[in-house]
């Protein structure tokens, strides 16, 4: 199978509404934006192939092919869509639009589109600015400003070696170089840098020492944990806060969207009359236990 036909296996039937002017046969009138759903890029037996179909096909190809760029693969993708249109045209002439298998697949696709659009519209109805802001305020409430430090460490397997390294570090030797050369921990390649962390994000003996050190200080004595012996240097100390609303607005909206979706699914699942059976369809399964009634979002 050549590369062109290998691509065909990855093409989606979805419609993507994005424009690529270079693909149109005619330039749009001045001041008028090109519509990919009406821009015809091929005609097969009198039936149009639209720019949007080609764009959808391209965006559904494997990433390594997409990296080549649309200009380079356009004619191959176009030819693939021409072949698809050709077979659908001839199939309709043979009345395959009435074939039971085609109808079954159409029903399956229709069910998918209905559930996606229905849930999407339910969520959008309740995805208000006030709800998103309230979610952000709740996140802020549950995440008060917290002290955090940025530290480096050198992890070794003996106390004596840790003491020697601590002495070198306190004597002015570059801590990051000492860590890169001597640490047996995974952070050695980063000069022992652990980034920023709060007190509860590290094992207690380590945190107890790290959060007592001032910026630029190296631990006076090695710290013993289940991982070995640590020499710690604090690079910075700061207060972690939830970012301003405008900076995390998109994330907040996504989280509210997901929560609304789960709430609706739970609500409808509890209301729906459902019978469950084993894989062979012969044995009736007990109903799933129901939680509390999920109220519709206010």
C-alpha positions as a Python dict, from the first residue, in 0.01 Angstrom:
ca = {
    (1, 'X'): (0, 0, 0),
    (2, 'X'): (153, 332, -102),
    (3, 'X'): (171, 636, 118),
    (4, 'X'): (-126, 808, -43),
    (5, 'X'): (-367, 526, 36),
    (6, 'X'): (-216, 483, 383),
    (7, 'X'): (-330, 838, 453),
    (8, 'X'): (-687, 753, 362),
    (9, 'X'): (-727, 528, 665),
    (10, 'X'): (-687, 827, 895),
    (11, 'X'): (-933, 1065, 731),
    (12, 'X'): (-1231, 1179, 937),
    (13, 'X'): (-1581, 1251, 807),
    (14, 'X'): (-1618, 1553, 1036),
    (15, 'X'): (-1662, 1900, 887),
    (16, 'X'): (-1412, 2162, 997),
    (17, 'X'): (-1504, 2520, 926),
    (18, 'X'): (-1170, 2690, 876),
    (19, 'X'): (-1048, 2870, 567),
    (20, 'X'): (-735, 2824, 361),
    (21, 'X'): (-757, 3074, 74),
    (22, 'X'): (-482, 2914, -131),
    (23, 'X'): (-704, 2613, -202),
    (24, 'X'): (-993, 2797, -367),
    (25, 'X'): (-1031, 2790, -742),
    (26, 'X'): (-1140, 3156, -745),
    (27, 'X'): (-1040, 3442, -521),
    (28, 'X'): (-1329, 3576, -309),
    (29, 'X'): (-1461, 3922, -396),
    (30, 'X'): (-1274, 4209, -230),
    (31, 'X'): (-1392, 4259, 127),
    (32, 'X'): (-1579, 3927, 134),
    (33, 'X'): (-1449, 3649, 355),
    (34, 'X'): (-1411, 3309, 196),
    (35, 'X'): (-1651, 3042, 328),
    (36, 'X'): (-1496, 2694, 333),
    (37, 'X'): (-1844, 2540, 332),
    (38, 'X'): (-1929, 2694, -3),
    (39, 'X'): (-1588, 2715, -172),
    (40, 'X'): (-1580, 2437, -434),
    (41, 'X'): (-1240, 2275, -490),
    (42, 'X'): (-1351, 1991, -720),
    (43, 'X'): (-1663, 1867, -905),
    (44, 'X'): (-1723, 1493, -943),
    (45, 'X'): (-2007, 1379, -1168),
    (46, 'X'): (-2172, 1714, -1104),
    (47, 'X'): (-2131, 1691, -726),
    (48, 'X'): (-1911, 1947, -545),
    (49, 'X'): (-1624, 1878, -308),
    (50, 'X'): (-1597, 2168, -66),
    (51, 'X'): (-1289, 2324, 87),
    (52, 'X'): (-1419, 2238, 434),
    (53, 'X'): (-1414, 1866, 348),
    (54, 'X'): (-1051, 1885, 242),
    (55, 'X'): (-957, 2080, 554),
    (56, 'X'): (-1130, 1822, 773),
    (57, 'X'): (-942, 1544, 599),
    (58, 'X'): (-607, 1720, 637),
    (59, 'X'): (-661, 1790, 1007),
    (60, 'X'): (-743, 1425, 1066),
    (61, 'X'): (-419, 1296, 916),
    (62, 'X'): (-134, 1169, 1138),
    (63, 'X'): (79, 1451, 1287),
    (64, 'X'): (387, 1351, 1089),
    (65, 'X'): (198, 1409, 763),
    (66, 'X'): (40, 1732, 884),
    (67, 'X'): (390, 1860, 956),
    (68, 'X'): (458, 1859, 582),
    (69, 'X'): (211, 2144, 552),
    (70, 'X'): (-117, 2171, 365),
    (71, 'X'): (43, 2315, 52),
    (72, 'X'): (262, 2008, 4),
    (73, 'X'): (-7, 1744, 56),
    (74, 'X'): (-308, 1936, -74),
    (75, 'X'): (-336, 1760, -410),
    (76, 'X'): (-301, 1416, -250),
    (77, 'X'): (-572, 1496, 4),
    (78, 'X'): (-790, 1647, -268),
    (79, 'X'): (-755, 1333, -479),
    (80, 'X'): (-853, 1123, -179),
    (81, 'X'): (-1168, 1332, -131),
    (82, 'X'): (-1245, 1308, -503),
    (83, 'X'): (-1230, 929, -480),
    (84, 'X'): (-1459, 933, -177),
    (85, 'X'): (-1709, 1159, -354),
    (86, 'X'): (-1687, 942, -666),
    (87, 'X'): (-1772, 625, -477),
    (88, 'X'): (-2060, 791, -290),
    (89, 'X'): (-2205, 924, -617),
    (90, 'X'): (-2193, 585, -787),
    (91, 'X'): (-2316, 418, -470),
    (92, 'X'): (-2623, 642, -465),
    (93, 'X'): (-2691, 558, -831),
    (94, 'X'): (-2703, 195, -723),
    (95, 'X'): (-2955, 290, -447),
    (96, 'X'): (-2714, 218, -164),
    (97, 'X'): (-2867, 508, 27),
    (98, 'X'): (-3149, 260, 93),
    (99, 'X'): (-2916, -23, 199),
    (100, 'X'): (-2990, -150, 556),
    (101, 'X'): (-2622, -132, 654),
    (102, 'X'): (-2601, 230, 540),
    (103, 'X'): (-2914, 315, 736),
    (104, 'X'): (-2776, 141, 1044),
    (105, 'X'): (-2453, 340, 1024),
    (106, 'X'): (-2642, 664, 965),
    (107, 'X'): (-2851, 598, 1274),
    (108, 'X'): (-2535, 535, 1475),
    (109, 'X'): (-2379, 862, 1350),
    (110, 'X'): (-2703, 1053, 1409),
    (111, 'X'): (-2722, 926, 1768),
    (112, 'X'): (-2366, 1045, 1825),
    (113, 'X'): (-2432, 1391, 1685),
    (114, 'X'): (-2758, 1428, 1877),
    (115, 'X'): (-2606, 1340, 2214),
    (116, 'X'): (-2306, 1567, 2155),
    (117, 'X'): (-2510, 1867, 2042),
    (118, 'X'): (-2778, 1811, 2307),
    (119, 'X'): (-2526, 1796, 2594),
    (120, 'X'): (-2333, 2087, 2444),
    (121, 'X'): (-2644, 2307, 2439),
    (122, 'X'): (-2747, 2201, 2789),
    (123, 'X'): (-2407, 2303, 2920),
    (124, 'X'): (-2397, 2631, 2729),
    (125, 'X'): (-2732, 2726, 2880),
    (126, 'X'): (-2581, 2722, 3228),
    (127, 'X'): (-2224, 2824, 3145),
    (128, 'X'): (-2271, 3183, 3260),
    (129, 'X'): (-2010, 3443, 3351),
    (130, 'X'): (-2148, 3443, 3703),
    (131, 'X'): (-2107, 3067, 3738),
    (132, 'X'): (-1749, 3080, 3609),
    (133, 'X'): (-1663, 3365, 3844),
    (134, 'X'): (-1823, 3184, 4137),
    (135, 'X'): (-1609, 2878, 4059),
    (136, 'X'): (-1298, 3094, 4058),
    (137, 'X'): (-1395, 3249, 4392),
    (138, 'X'): (-1438, 2900, 4535),
    (139, 'X'): (-1094, 2798, 4411),
    (140, 'X'): (-947, 3108, 4575),
    (141, 'X'): (-1128, 3030, 4899),
    (142, 'X'): (-997, 2674, 4905),
    (143, 'X'): (-644, 2780, 4815),
    (144, 'X'): (-536, 3061, 5049),
    (145, 'X'): (-192, 3218, 4999),
    (146, 'X'): (72, 2961, 5093),
    (147, 'X'): (443, 2991, 5156),
    (148, 'X'): (658, 2799, 4911),
    (149, 'X'): (1028, 2764, 4852),
    (150, 'X'): (1246, 2682, 4559),
    (151, 'X'): (1529, 2454, 4665),
    (152, 'X'): (1815, 2247, 4532),
    (153, 'X'): (1942, 1934, 4697),
    (154, 'X'): (2224, 1685, 4675),
    (155, 'X'): (2118, 1330, 4750),
    (156, 'X'): (2384, 1075, 4852),
    (157, 'X'): (2386, 737, 5023),
    (158, 'X'): (2600, 819, 5328),
    (159, 'X'): (2598, 1080, 5602),
    (160, 'X'): (2973, 1132, 5588),
    (161, 'X'): (2965, 1212, 5217),
    (162, 'X'): (2673, 1448, 5272),
    (163, 'X'): (2867, 1630, 5544),
    (164, 'X'): (3168, 1672, 5314),
    (165, 'X'): (2949, 1813, 5036),
    (166, 'X'): (2770, 2048, 5275),
    (167, 'X'): (3109, 2179, 5389),
    (168, 'X'): (3212, 2241, 5027),
    (169, 'X'): (2884, 2418, 4953),
    (170, 'X'): (2915, 2641, 5257),
    (171, 'X'): (3273, 2714, 5157),
    (172, 'X'): (3155, 2873, 4834),
    (173, 'X'): (3163, 2587, 4582),
    (174, 'X'): (2883, 2618, 4326),
    (175, 'X'): (2593, 2412, 4466),
    (176, 'X'): (2445, 2326, 4126),
    (177, 'X'): (2777, 2187, 4005),
    (178, 'X'): (2817, 1983, 4323),
    (179, 'X'): (2469, 1839, 4274),
    (180, 'X'): (2527, 1759, 3908),
    (181, 'X'): (2850, 1578, 3991),
    (182, 'X'): (2755, 1397, 4313),
    (183, 'X'): (2377, 1363, 4356),
    (184, 'X'): (2222, 1022, 4294),
    (185, 'X'): (1873, 1174, 4261),
    (186, 'X'): (1693, 1236, 3930),
    (187, 'X'): (1727, 1614, 3978),
    (188, 'X'): (2107, 1589, 3943),
    (189, 'X'): (2084, 1675, 3571),
    (190, 'X'): (1915, 2002, 3673),
    (191, 'X'): (2180, 2085, 3930),
    (192, 'X'): (1959, 1946, 4204),
    (193, 'X'): (1681, 2197, 4130),
    (194, 'X'): (1345, 2083, 4271),
    (195, 'X'): (1153, 2391, 4165),
    (196, 'X'): (895, 2554, 4391),
    (197, 'X'): (701, 2344, 4642),
    (198, 'X'): (484, 2391, 4949),
    (199, 'X'): (550, 2231, 5285),
    (200, 'X'): (316, 1938, 5233),
    (201, 'X'): (456, 1850, 4890),
    (202, 'X'): (780, 1704, 5025),
    (203, 'X'): (849, 1436, 5286),
    (204, 'X'): (837, 1582, 5635),
    (205, 'X'): (1207, 1567, 5738),
    (206, 'X'): (1302, 1742, 5414),
    (207, 'X'): (1028, 2007, 5443),
    (208, 'X'): (1100, 2073, 5810),
    (209, 'X'): (1453, 2182, 5723),
    (210, 'X'): (1383, 2350, 5388),
    (211, 'X'): (1115, 2579, 5533),
    (212, 'X'): (1341, 2694, 5816),
    (213, 'X'): (1620, 2804, 5582),
    (214, 'X'): (1645, 3157, 5447),
    (215, 'X'): (1702, 3243, 5083),
    (216, 'X'): (2056, 3144, 4986),
    (217, 'X'): (2117, 2927, 5295),
    (218, 'X'): (2253, 2570, 5291),
    (219, 'X'): (2142, 2319, 5554),
    (220, 'X'): (2391, 2298, 5841),
    (221, 'X'): (2361, 1922, 5878),
    (222, 'X'): (2250, 1651, 5632),
    (223, 'X'): (1883, 1551, 5633),
    (224, 'X'): (1793, 1181, 5647),
    (225, 'X'): (1487, 1052, 5458),
    (226, 'X'): (1390, 715, 5313),
    (227, 'X'): (1571, 817, 4994),
    (228, 'X'): (1911, 881, 5152),
    (229, 'X'): (2099, 1181, 5288),
    (230, 'X'): (2023, 1531, 5160),
    (231, 'X'): (2213, 1857, 5153),
    (232, 'X'): (1961, 2137, 5090),
    (233, 'X'): (1997, 2489, 4957),
    (234, 'X'): (1701, 2729, 4937),
    (235, 'X'): (1715, 2945, 4627),
    (236, 'X'): (1399, 3149, 4683),
    (237, 'X'): (1103, 3196, 4917),
    (238, 'X'): (768, 3335, 4804),
    (239, 'X'): (393, 3325, 4861),
    (240, 'X'): (187, 3115, 4623),
    (241, 'X'): (-145, 3271, 4526),
    (242, 'X'): (-417, 3176, 4284),
    (243, 'X'): (-350, 3379, 3965),
    (244, 'X'): (-584, 3671, 3882),
    (245, 'X'): (-916, 3571, 3728),
    (246, 'X'): (-833, 3701, 3380),
    (247, 'X'): (-522, 3482, 3362),
    (248, 'X'): (-709, 3161, 3446),
    (249, 'X'): (-1048, 3245, 3297),
    (250, 'X'): (-1017, 2987, 3019),
    (251, 'X'): (-917, 2716, 3266),
    (252, 'X'): (-1204, 2810, 3499),
    (253, 'X'): (-1450, 2793, 3209),
    (254, 'X'): (-1319, 2450, 3111),
    (255, 'X'): (-1354, 2322, 3468),
    (256, 'X'): (-1711, 2452, 3497),
    (257, 'X'): (-1793, 2300, 3158),
    (258, 'X'): (-1667, 1959, 3271),
    (259, 'X'): (-1852, 1980, 3601),
    (260, 'X'): (-2180, 2075, 3433),
    (261, 'X'): (-2138, 1788, 3188),
    (262, 'X'): (-2087, 1538, 3472),
    (263, 'X'): (-2381, 1683, 3666),
    (264, 'X'): (-2616, 1649, 3369),
    (265, 'X'): (-2502, 1295, 3292),
    (266, 'X'): (-2554, 1193, 3654),
    (267, 'X'): (-2894, 1362, 3667),
    (268, 'X'): (-3022, 1197, 3351),
    (269, 'X'): (-2870, 862, 3445),
    (270, 'X'): (-3069, 863, 3768),
    (271, 'X'): (-3390, 953, 3586),
    (272, 'X'): (-3355, 713, 3293),
    (273, 'X'): (-3520, 371, 3290),
    (274, 'X'): (-3233, 134, 3218),
    (275, 'X'): (-3199, -244, 3201),
    (276, 'X'): (-2850, -394, 3201),
    (277, 'X'): (-2745, -734, 3063),
    (278, 'X'): (-2429, -946, 3039),
    (279, 'X'): (-2212, -933, 2729),
    (280, 'X'): (-2399, -1222, 2564),
    (281, 'X'): (-2730, -1051, 2640),
    (282, 'X'): (-2866, -1352, 2832),
    (283, 'X'): (-2822, -1253, 3197),
    (284, 'X'): (-2983, -950, 3351),
    (285, 'X'): (-2747, -743, 3563),
    (286, 'X'): (-2853, -562, 3880),
    (287, 'X'): (-2900, -185, 3852),
    (288, 'X'): (-2614, 38, 3951),
    (289, 'X'): (-2655, 189, 4298),
    (290, 'X'): (-2793, 541, 4280),
    (291, 'X'): (-2650, 832, 4470),
    (292, 'X'): (-2849, 1129, 4588),
    (293, 'X'): (-3078, 1297, 4338),
    (294, 'X'): (-2879, 1539, 4128),
    (295, 'X'): (-3068, 1864, 4098),
    (296, 'X'): (-3065, 2056, 3774),
    (297, 'X'): (-2816, 2344, 3785),
    (298, 'X'): (-2972, 2661, 3913),
}
